[in-house]
Amino acid sequence: MTQHVIVGYDGSDHAGVAVDWAATEAVSRGGRLTLLAATTVPTSAIGGRFGATVSPSAIDDLLQRFTSQVEARAEEIRVTHPGLTVDARVVLGSPAFALVEESEDADLVVVGSRGLGGFRGLLLGSVGTQVATHATCPAVVIRQAPSPASNVVTVGVDGSEISLSALDFAFDMADRRGWGVRAVHAWQLPTFNVMAAPMSPPPIDVDVVETDERLAFAQSLAGLRELHPGVAVEEHILQGSPVRALLEASAGSALIVLGSRGRGEFVGAVLGSVSQGVLHRATIPVAVIGPSPQAGE
């Protein structure tokens, strides 16, 4: 079945970078690309009344102008990537809602980290946040393109089911692109629960904890080397902050891949603290992998 990559487009510089990245990824997958643009109907102030109804003809004119812009960008991609099937769609509504809804029938959704309406001081806008949080397929958030010389995928590993999916995604991409994988596992000592042991913390054998963490790391990678024998693998395991470890290890990488929620984070949290921390600080593309559809049933 043909792989389908969807990318959000609003005419911003960040969206332009996202479109270029998504096109290259769609080609590597032998798939097709859809540029999806969404716009809300502007309100007007007539006679002191805000939110006055905009005429249907004005809405049609708005959609036609926007569609022409998006189609022109799609045509540029068709020229630079001959053979790639590229569609352009414009819908009325929230960009974040439209992308999340379309992600149900996509294999990958790509979005710029901040669109036309984003504050300049923010590295990650509301659309990027919502898509990374709620997309039902892997989501890639892009602030700027990586260096053309970058040839490594950095992936966070913590032994959770979601991080195993992140590893699968990272190895698959590295195999298709001829890149290597840099697997990073940062572990921390268990926190002291004063309610469970009010008098003093239970004794912790650091060597035992480290041994267990190294075993979990090795088990996570087991089998992937055999499935992808052509992928060079770097292993990084250390004690410390996962966010800091991933950001430091990702220097020179083409992509960071991580699960939407890691081991030990609240089950109800759709987007965990590590993924949020990386998304808000990374300058290279970040892929967020959520639970598989079966896991949510």
Buried (B, 14 or more C-beta within 10 A) or exposed (E): EEBBBBBBBBEBEBBBBBBBBBBBBBBBBEBBBBBBBBBEEEEEEEEEEEEEEEEEEEBEEBBEEBBEBBBEBBEBBBEEBEEBEBBBBBBEEBBBBBBBBBBEEBBBBBBBBBBEEBEEEEBBBBBBBBBBBBBBBBBBBBBBBBEEEBBBBBBBBBBBEBBBBBBBBBBBBBBBBEBBBBBBBBBEEEEEEEEEEEEEEEEEEEEEBBEEBBEBBEEBBEEBEEEBEEBEBEBBBBEEBBBBBBBBBBEBBBBBBBBBBBBBBEEEBBBBBBBBBBBBBBBBBBBBBBBEEEEEE
